[in-house]
Amino acid sequence: YKYGFEVTVSFIYGFEEESEEDFVKTLQLIESLYCHNISKVQLHKFMPLPSTEETLKVSDKLHKDLSDIDISIYQSSRFNDKVQNIIFKNKEIHSCFFSFDSFIRTKYKRMDILITCLSLSFKQFAISCKYIISKYGLIKIYEMTKDILEKCYQDIQSLSLTQAYKNTATNELLIKLYIKMAHNFSKMDEDDNIKEIIRYETDLYDFTFSNKTSEIREYNVDIYNSVKVRQMITEKLDVPQKIQFIRRKSKISILKI
């Protein structure tokens, strides 16, 4: 990353023998990556692939659980009864569609959705992302957002067949999840600066996907320098700072007025 390489870091969690201590160390590494601007982070729940050593360890524990299949291979709108019957009558062939119980898989069932949400949102919401992660940590974020993570998972599952094959539909749900999550954290945070940062990042996101060529917004914190260093600057301004969003072809610039 230091020498300009694009870095994607991918983790697997939910192995049978994985302890909470193991998983906490994984999450601490992920937190460190985000805080160093490495945002292409993936977290996948362990998938029991047929005839592999790890699957043999849990083969007698595998059971059907439609709520615990990775969204990368399963979405309810894509699987009719006929397909499901083929899958669930042939466990040896289709073991990746089965699950098993473990402490980590149960307690952190939707942690993969949270990491997907953060990684997808990081480009547009880097400042608030890093602030929230460094202040609260991924475990606390997860515990405080379990309900909306579950709702997002259900919404993804309920997409129509046409929508399900469009990444934009899923991405939009995940971005909306992040915005809701960020605003919830800003309400409980004593630092008013984070509210302004989230407002700025949401304004920029809305402008990015609008047809506008220019827009002026006003903030009470030093947004311009926060953007330059990609982290929150806590200096409050006596005079509100005006920022102009400008679109030139496909590029968006941010100017301080």
Buried (B, 14 or more C-beta within 10 A) or exposed (E): EEEEEEEEBEBBBBBBEBEEEEBEEBBEEBBEBBBEBBBBBBBBBBBBEEEEEBBEBBBEEBEEEEEBBBBEEBBBBEBEEEEBEEBBEEBEEBBBBBBBEBEBBEEBBBBBBBBBBBBBBBEBBBBBBBBBBBBBBBBEBBEBBBEBBBBBBEBBBEBEEEBBEEEEBBBEBBBBBBBEBBBEBBEEBEBEBBBBBBBBBBBBBEBEEEEEEEBEBEBBBBBBEBBEEEBBBEEEEEEEBBBEBBBEEEEEEBEEE
